[in-house]
Amino acid sequence: MSRGFVNKYWPNADPIGKRVHIVDDNFDAAVIGVVNDSKYLSLRDENSPAIYFPSAQKDRQIFATLVLRTAIEPNSLSQSLREAVWKADKDQPVWKIRTVQYLIERDLSPDKFVMILMIGFAGLALVLSAIGTYGVISYSVTQRTPEIGVRIALGATSRDVLRLVVTQGIRLAAIGAALGALVSLIAAFTAGHLLQRLLFGVKPHDPLTFVSVLVVLLLITVLACYLPARRAASVDPMIALRYE
C-alpha cells in the first residue's frame, strides 16, 4: 500500500502484517509492504491513499502497465522489452512504449503554452511601460531645457543634472509602482486561485514574486530615465538659454 494510506490510518504504528477488508470485492488482505505515493493521471493529482494487489488477484483488469528503469536511453530498449514480455506470454500485446519524460511533457504542454502566452504579454507590457516612461521623462527634459541651461550656467555639474532628472523619474515611478502594487495585490488575492493550477512550487500569493516584479519595474524605470538624463547633462548652456 501507499505511504499516504499508512499515514492516514496507521500514523504511529507498523503496518506490516495488518489486515484490511476490501468491501467491493468482499475479501481480506494482509499488508506486506509500503511504497511511496504516486501520481497516475496528472502531475496535479493529489496523493490519495492507495492499495496495491498482485495482478493474479485482480484478473478482471484488461490492461497492465510495466515500468522499467534504465541506465541508458530508454527507447533503445523497446525491442528488447517486447521480446522479454513475449518470452513470458507470446500472445501479450506490447504497445504505447513511452518515456516518463514524454508523459510529463505531454501533461504540462497546455500549461506551458498558456504560460508562454502570459510571459509574452507581460514582456510586451514591460516594454510599453519602459517606452512610456522614457517618453514622459524625455518630454519633461525637453520642456525644462532652459532651466537646465540656467543650472549649468550657474555651476551645476553633469552629475547634478543627471541626479536631478533620474530622481524625478524615480519619484514618479515610485508613485506609479505603489498604486500598481496595490491594484496588483487586490487582483492577485481576488483571482489568484484561477492561476493556481498553472503553478508548481509557487503559491499564488507568493510575496517574493511580488517583490521581484516590483524591483524589475524599478530597474527598468531607472534605465528609461537614465537615457534622457544623460542627454540633459550634456546640454550646452548657451544653446539651452536660447531654447524656446
C-alpha positions as CSV (number, residue, x, y, z in Angstrom):
1,M,0.0,0.0,0.0
2,S,1.0,3.6,-0.3
3,R,2.7,5.8,2.2
4,G,-0.3,8.1,2.2
5,F,-2.6,5.2,3.2
6,V,-0.3,4.3,6.2
7,N,0.0,7.9,7.3
8,K,-3.8,8.3,7.3
9,Y,-4.9,5.1,9.0
10,W,-1.8,4.0,11.0
11,P,0.3,7.1,11.5
12,N,2.1,5.8,14.6
13,A,2.1,2.0,14.0
14,D,4.0,-0.5,11.9
15,P,1.5,-1.5,9.1
16,I,3.3,-4.7,8.1
17,G,1.1,-7.7,8.9
18,K,-2.1,-5.7,9.5
19,R,-5.2,-6.7,7.6
20,V,-7.7,-4.6,5.6
21,H,-11.1,-5.5,4.3
22,I,-11.9,-4.8,0.7
23,V,-15.6,-4.0,0.7
24,D,-16.1,-4.0,-3.1
25,D,-14.5,-7.5,-3.6
26,N,-15.5,-8.8,-0.1
27,F,-12.2,-10.2,0.9
28,D,-9.4,-9.5,3.5
29,A,-5.8,-8.7,2.6
30,A,-2.6,-8.5,4.6
31,V,-0.2,-5.7,4.3
32,I,3.2,-6.9,3.1
33,G,4.9,-3.7,2.1
34,V,4.7,0.1,1.8
35,V,5.7,2.2,-1.2
36,N,5.9,5.9,-1.8
37,D,2.9,7.8,-3.1
38,S,2.4,8.1,-6.9
39,K,0.6,10.3,-9.4
40,Y,-1.3,8.3,-12.0
41,L,-3.2,10.6,-14.4
42,S,-1.7,14.0,-14.0
43,L,1.0,15.8,-12.0
44,R,-1.8,17.9,-10.5
45,D,-3.3,14.8,-8.8
46,E,-3.4,14.8,-5.1
47,N,-1.5,11.9,-3.4
48,S,-4.5,9.8,-2.4
49,P,-4.3,6.6,-0.3
50,A,-3.8,3.6,-2.4
51,I,-3.7,-0.2,-2.1
52,Y,-1.8,-2.5,-4.5
53,F,-2.6,-6.1,-5.3
54,P,-0.7,-8.8,-7.2
55,S,-2.0,-9.0,-10.8
56,A,-3.1,-12.6,-10.2
57,Q,-5.6,-11.4,-7.6
58,K,-7.0,-8.8,-10.0
59,D,-7.6,-10.9,-13.1
60,R,-10.5,-8.6,-14.1
61,Q,-8.0,-6.0,-15.3
62,I,-7.8,-5.8,-19.0
63,F,-4.7,-3.6,-19.3
64,A,-1.5,-3.5,-17.3
65,T,1.5,-1.1,-17.2
66,L,5.1,-2.2,-16.9
67,V,7.5,0.4,-15.6
68,L,11.2,-0.1,-16.4
69,R,14.1,1.9,-15.0
70,T,17.1,2.0,-17.3
71,A,20.7,3.4,-17.2
72,I,20.7,4.0,-20.9
73,E,18.5,5.7,-23.5
74,P,15.0,4.2,-22.8
75,N,13.8,4.0,-26.4
76,S,16.7,1.8,-27.4
77,L,15.3,-1.0,-25.2
78,S,11.9,-1.1,-27.0
79,Q,12.5,-4.3,-28.9
80,S,14.3,-6.0,-26.0
81,L,11.3,-5.2,-23.8
82,R,8.9,-6.7,-26.3
83,E,10.9,-9.9,-26.6
84,A,11.2,-10.2,-22.8
85,V,7.4,-9.9,-22.4
86,W,6.7,-12.4,-25.3
87,K,9.0,-14.9,-23.7
88,A,6.6,-14.9,-20.7
89,D,3.5,-14.7,-22.8
90,K,3.7,-14.8,-26.6
91,D,0.1,-13.6,-27.0
92,Q,0.6,-10.5,-24.8
93,P,0.5,-7.2,-26.9
94,V,3.1,-4.6,-26.0
95,W,2.1,-1.1,-27.1
96,K,2.5,2.5,-26.1
97,I,6.1,2.3,-25.1
98,R,6.8,5.8,-23.8
99,T,9.3,7.5,-21.5
100,V,8.4,9.2,-18.3
101,Q,9.9,12.4,-19.6
102,Y,7.5,12.3,-22.6
103,L,4.5,11.7,-20.3
104,I,5.5,14.7,-18.1
105,E,6.0,17.0,-21.1
106,R,2.7,15.9,-22.6
107,D,0.9,16.6,-19.3
108,L,2.5,20.0,-18.9
109,S,2.3,21.2,-22.6
110,P,-1.1,23.0,-22.2
111,D,0.1,24.9,-19.2
112,K,3.4,25.7,-20.8
113,F,1.6,27.2,-23.8
114,V,-0.6,29.3,-21.6
115,M,2.5,30.5,-19.6
116,I,4.4,31.3,-22.7
117,L,1.5,33.5,-23.8
118,M,1.4,35.2,-20.4
119,I,5.1,35.8,-20.4
120,G,4.9,37.3,-23.9
121,F,2.1,39.7,-22.9
122,A,3.9,40.5,-19.7
123,G,7.1,41.3,-21.7
124,L,5.1,43.4,-24.1
125,A,3.6,45.3,-21.2
126,L,7.1,45.8,-19.7
127,V,8.4,47.2,-23.0
128,L,5.5,49.5,-23.4
129,S,5.8,50.8,-19.8
130,A,9.6,51.4,-20.4
131,I,8.8,53.3,-23.7
132,G,6.1,55.3,-21.9
133,T,8.4,56.2,-19.0
134,Y,11.2,57.2,-21.5
135,G,8.7,59.3,-23.4
136,V,7.4,61.2,-20.3
137,I,10.9,61.8,-18.9
138,S,12.2,62.8,-22.4
139,Y,9.4,65.3,-22.8
140,S,9.9,66.7,-19.4
141,V,13.6,67.2,-20.1
142,T,12.8,68.9,-23.3
143,Q,10.4,71.3,-21.5
144,R,13.0,72.0,-18.8
145,T,15.9,72.7,-21.2
146,P,16.1,76.4,-20.4
147,E,16.0,75.6,-16.7
148,I,18.8,73.0,-17.1
149,G,20.8,75.6,-19.1
150,V,20.5,78.1,-16.2
151,R,21.6,75.4,-13.7
152,I,24.6,74.5,-15.8
153,A,25.5,78.2,-16.3
154,L,25.3,78.8,-12.5
155,G,27.7,76.0,-11.8
156,A,25.7,72.7,-11.8
157,T,27.7,69.8,-12.9
158,S,26.7,67.0,-15.3
159,R,26.3,64.7,-12.3
160,D,23.9,67.2,-10.6
161,V,21.7,67.4,-13.7
162,L,21.8,63.6,-14.1
163,R,20.8,63.2,-10.5
164,L,18.0,65.7,-10.9
165,V,16.4,64.0,-13.9
166,V,16.8,60.5,-12.6
167,T,15.4,61.4,-9.2
168,Q,12.4,63.0,-10.8
169,G,11.8,59.8,-12.8
170,I,12.2,57.5,-9.9
171,R,9.8,59.6,-7.8
172,L,7.1,59.3,-10.5
173,A,7.9,55.6,-10.9
174,A,7.7,55.0,-7.1
175,I,4.2,56.6,-7.0
176,G,3.1,54.5,-10.0
177,A,4.6,51.4,-8.5
178,A,2.9,51.9,-5.2
179,L,-0.5,52.3,-7.0
180,G,0.2,49.4,-9.3
181,A,1.3,47.2,-6.4
182,L,-1.9,48.0,-4.5
183,V,-4.1,47.1,-7.6
184,S,-2.0,44.0,-8.3
185,L,-2.3,42.8,-4.7
186,I,-6.1,43.2,-4.8
187,A,-6.3,41.4,-8.2
188,A,-3.9,38.7,-7.1
189,F,-5.8,37.9,-3.9
190,T,-9.1,38.0,-5.8
191,A,-8.2,35.9,-8.8
192,G,-5.0,34.1,-7.7
193,H,-6.9,30.8,-7.4
194,L,-7.6,30.9,-11.1
195,L,-3.8,30.6,-11.8
196,Q,-3.1,28.1,-9.1
197,R,-3.4,25.1,-11.4
198,L,-0.6,26.6,-13.6
199,L,1.8,27.0,-10.7
200,F,4.3,24.4,-9.5
201,G,6.3,25.1,-6.3
202,V,5.0,28.7,-6.1
203,K,1.9,29.9,-4.2
204,P,-0.5,32.3,-5.9
205,H,0.2,34.9,-3.2
206,D,4.0,34.4,-3.0
207,P,5.5,37.6,-1.6
208,L,8.9,37.0,-3.1
209,T,7.3,37.1,-6.6
210,F,5.6,40.4,-6.0
211,V,8.8,42.0,-4.6
212,S,10.8,40.6,-7.5
213,V,8.4,42.1,-10.1
214,L,8.5,45.5,-8.3
215,V,12.3,45.5,-8.3
216,V,12.4,44.7,-12.0
217,L,10.0,47.5,-12.8
218,L,12.0,50.0,-10.8
219,L,15.2,48.9,-12.6
220,I,13.6,49.3,-16.0
221,T,12.4,52.8,-14.9
222,V,15.9,53.8,-13.8
223,L,17.2,52.7,-17.2
224,A,14.4,54.6,-19.0
225,C,15.2,57.7,-17.0
226,Y,19.0,57.5,-17.5
227,L,19.0,58.0,-21.2
228,P,17.2,61.4,-21.3
229,A,19.1,62.4,-18.1
230,R,22.4,61.8,-19.8
231,R,21.3,63.8,-22.8
232,A,20.2,66.6,-20.5
233,A,23.6,66.5,-18.7
234,S,25.4,67.2,-22.0
235,V,23.3,70.3,-22.8
236,D,25.3,73.4,-23.9
237,P,24.1,76.2,-21.6
238,M,24.3,78.8,-24.3
239,I,22.1,76.7,-26.6
240,A,19.8,75.9,-23.7
241,L,19.3,79.5,-22.8
242,R,18.2,80.4,-26.3
243,Y,15.9,77.3,-26.5
244,E,12.2,78.0,-26.9
